[in-house]
Amino acid sequence: MSTRQLFNVLTLCSGTVSLVSAATLLSANPALAIVNGSFETGDFTEWATIGDTSIQTAAFGSGPTDGDFQALLTTDFGSVPVSDLETFLGLTAGSLATIPNLPNVDTPREGSAIQQTFTAHAGDVLTFDWNFLTNESTSSFDPARFNDFSFVSIAKMVDGLADTNSPLFIDSLTPFFQETGFQSFSYTFETSGTFSLGLGVLDEDDEIVDSRLLIDNVELTPVPEPASILGLLALSALGTGAAFKKKTA
């Protein structure tokens, strides 16, 4: 083997080692995913809670959608003022009274929420299943109803899930009159970083008739890891090196 050929082989080997090392490093540092997203510990392990929250099974009458357990948040006894919810979720005062996709919400009173902090990469997708239940009159019964609602907050931004104006309501087999049935929520992260996911339910105007929110199957699906791409490059480099070695032998 000539000096030049030896140099080429060593260069290929060095590049392969670098790729494998980089792949190992990246795969050892994945995004910190949602923990206990289906509440299968039977409690709120890894979740922070405020207000009236509990873990329910299929005996509740709706759900769960994944595993044996689900989270239930209510506006019942034990719920807290909206200002406490905003502080708990790290939201600006008034955020829960001005939700763009729930224009009829303006005077929330009290409710409950859960929260978990995690890291995500740009392109990762957060999903969960939710079901909003209420004893309030809905749009099919009374246009002048009290507008209880449910919401999600991500990175201190609030999005409505449903309120009593929702067209999704059906009769419920739970202790509540109506429910939306389980729906799916999806959010794609545009940037990488550490984020807080908040989920909550609130009374609007009155504090007498209650609503609830079921949550299950909270997941963070990562984009293909850079380690996978580097691994393929490493294998390709190894194959090229072997072919080169065979050719120059």
C-alpha positions in Angstrom: 0.0 0.0 0.0 1.4 3.4 -0.9 1.7 6.3 1.5 -1.2 8.1 -0.2 -3.4 5.0 0.0 -2.6 4.6 3.7 -3.4 8.3 4.3 -6.8 7.8 2.6 -7.7 4.8 4.7 -6.7 6.6 8.0 -8.8 9.6 7.0 -11.8 7.4 6.3 -11.4 5.6 9.7 -10.9 8.9 11.5 -14.1 10.3 9.9 -16.1 7.2 10.8 -14.9 7.3 14.4 -15.9 11.0 14.6 -19.4 10.2 13.2 -19.9 7.3 15.6 -18.8 9.4 18.5 -21.1 12.2 17.6 -24.0 9.8 17.2 -23.3 8.4 20.6 -23.1 11.8 22.2 -26.4 13.0 20.6 -28.3 9.8 21.4 -27.1 10.1 25.1 -28.8 13.5 25.3 -32.3 13.1 24.0 -35.2 15.5 24.7 -36.6 15.1 28.2 -40.0 13.7 27.2 -43.3 14.0 29.0 -43.3 11.6 32.0 -46.4 9.8 33.3 -48.4 11.2 30.4 -51.1 8.6 30.7 -51.1 8.8 34.5 -50.4 5.0 34.7 -48.7 5.5 38.1 -52.3 6.0 39.4 -51.3 9.5 40.7 -49.9 12.8 39.5 -46.2 11.7 39.7 -44.1 14.3 37.7 -47.1 16.6 37.4 -47.8 19.8 39.5 -51.5 20.3 40.4 -53.7 23.1 41.7 -57.3 23.1 42.7 -59.6 20.0 42.5 -57.8 17.3 40.6 -58.0 13.5 40.7 -57.2 10.3 38.9 -60.1 8.3 37.4 -60.6 5.0 35.7 -63.2 3.7 33.2 -65.7 3.6 36.1 -66.1 7.4 35.7 -68.1 6.7 32.5 -65.8 8.1 29.8 -62.3 7.1 28.9 -59.5 6.5 29.5 -58.0 6.5 26.0 -54.7 5.0 26.9 -54.1 2.5 29.7 -56.2 2.3 32.9 -56.0 5.8 34.3 -56.8 9.4 33.3 -56.7 12.9 34.9 -59.8 14.7 36.0 -59.8 18.5 36.6 -63.0 20.2 38.0 -64.5 23.6 38.9 -66.0 22.0 41.9 -65.2 22.4 45.6 -61.5 22.8 46.1 -61.0 24.8 42.9 -59.0 28.1 43.1 -59.5 31.6 41.9 -58.4 32.4 38.3 -55.6 34.6 39.6 -54.1 31.7 41.4 -54.3 29.6 38.2 -52.5 32.2 36.2 -49.7 32.5 38.8 -49.4 28.7 39.0 -49.1 28.4 35.2 -46.7 31.4 34.9 -49.3 33.4 32.8 -49.7 37.2 32.7 -52.7 38.4 34.7 -55.8 38.4 32.5 -54.5 35.8 30.1 -57.3 33.4 30.9 -59.9 36.1 30.2 -58.6 36.9 26.7 -58.3 33.6 24.8 -58.3 34.4 21.0 -60.2 31.2 19.9 -62.7 31.5 22.8 -64.1 35.1 22.2 -67.1 34.6 24.5 -64.8 34.1 27.5 -64.3 37.2 29.6 -65.0 36.7 33.3 -63.5 33.4 34.5 -63.9 32.8 38.2 -62.3 29.6 39.5 -61.0 26.3 38.4 -58.2 23.7 38.5 -55.1 22.9 36.5 -52.1 20.6 36.1 -48.7 21.3 34.7 -45.4 19.6 33.6 -42.1 21.1 32.5 -40.1 19.3 29.8 -37.6 20.0 27.0 -38.3 19.7 23.3 -36.5 20.2 20.0 -37.8 22.2 17.0 -40.1 19.9 15.1 -41.2 17.7 18.1 -44.9 17.2 18.3 -46.9 17.4 21.6 -50.3 15.5 21.6 -52.9 14.6 24.1 -56.6 13.5 24.4 -59.2 15.7 26.1 -62.9 15.6 26.9 -64.7 18.7 28.3 -67.8 17.9 30.4 -70.4 20.3 31.8 -73.6 20.7 33.7 -74.1 24.2 32.3 -76.6 24.8 29.6 -74.9 24.5 26.2 -75.6 26.2 22.9 -78.3 23.6 22.0 -80.3 24.6 25.1 -79.6 28.2 26.1 -77.7 30.9 24.1 -77.4 33.0 27.3 -75.6 30.3 29.2 -72.6 30.6 31.6 -69.6 29.9 29.4 -67.4 27.5 31.4 -64.3 26.4 29.4 -61.2 24.3 29.2 -57.8 25.4 27.9 -54.1 24.5 27.3 -51.1 26.7 27.9 -47.7 26.1 26.3 -44.8 28.4 26.7 -47.0 30.9 28.4 -49.4 31.0 25.4 -53.0 30.0 26.0 -55.3 28.2 23.6 -58.9 27.2 24.2 -60.0 23.6 24.0 -63.7 24.0 24.3 -66.4 26.1 26.0 -70.2 25.7 26.3 -70.5 27.2 22.8 -68.8 24.0 21.4 -70.8 22.2 18.6 -69.2 18.9 19.8 -71.5 18.2 22.8 -73.3 14.9 23.2 -75.2 13.3 26.0 -72.8 12.0 28.6 -72.8 8.6 30.5 -70.8 10.3 33.3 -72.4 12.2 36.2 -72.4 15.2 33.9 -75.2 16.1 31.4 -73.0 16.7 28.3 -69.5 16.2 27.0 -67.6 16.8 23.9 -66.3 13.3 23.8 -62.5 12.7 23.6 -60.8 15.0 21.1 -57.1 15.1 20.1 -54.8 18.1 20.5 -51.5 18.5 18.6 -48.8 21.2 18.8 -45.5 21.3 16.8 -42.6 23.2 18.4 -41.0 25.8 16.2 -38.0 26.2 18.5 -36.0 24.1 20.9 -36.0 24.7 24.6 -37.6 24.1 28.0 -41.4 24.4 28.0 -44.3 24.1 30.5 -47.5 22.4 29.5 -50.6 23.5 31.4 -54.1 22.1 31.2 -57.1 23.5 33.0 -60.8 24.1 33.3 -62.6 27.2 34.6 -66.0 28.5 35.7 -67.3 31.5 33.8 -69.4 34.1 35.7 -71.1 31.8 38.2 -69.5 29.4 40.7 -72.5 27.1 41.2 -72.9 24.8 38.2 -69.7 22.9 37.4 -67.6 21.6 34.5 -64.8 19.1 34.2 -61.9 18.2 31.9 -60.6 14.7 31.3 -57.0 14.4 30.1 -55.1 11.3 28.9 -52.3 10.1 26.6 -50.0 13.1 26.8 -47.0 12.4 24.5 -44.1 14.2 23.0 -43.0 12.7 19.7 -39.5 13.7 18.7 -38.3 14.4 15.2 -35.8 11.8 13.9 -32.8 12.1 16.1 -29.6 13.5 14.6 -28.0 10.4 16.0 -30.0 8.2 13.6 -28.8 10.3 10.6 -25.2 10.2 11.8 -25.4 6.5 12.4 -26.4 6.0 8.8 -23.5 8.2 7.7 -21.1 6.2 9.9 -22.3 2.9 8.4 -21.9 4.3 4.9 -18.4 5.5 5.8 -17.5 2.0 7.1 -18.8 0.4 3.9 -16.8 2.9 1.8 -13.7 2.2 3.9 -14.1 -1.6 3.5 -14.5 -1.3 -0.2 -11.5 1.0 -0.5 -9.4 -1.4 1.6 -10.5 -4.3 -0.6 -9.6 -2.4 -3.8 -6.2 -1.4 -2.6 -5.3 -4.8 -1.0 
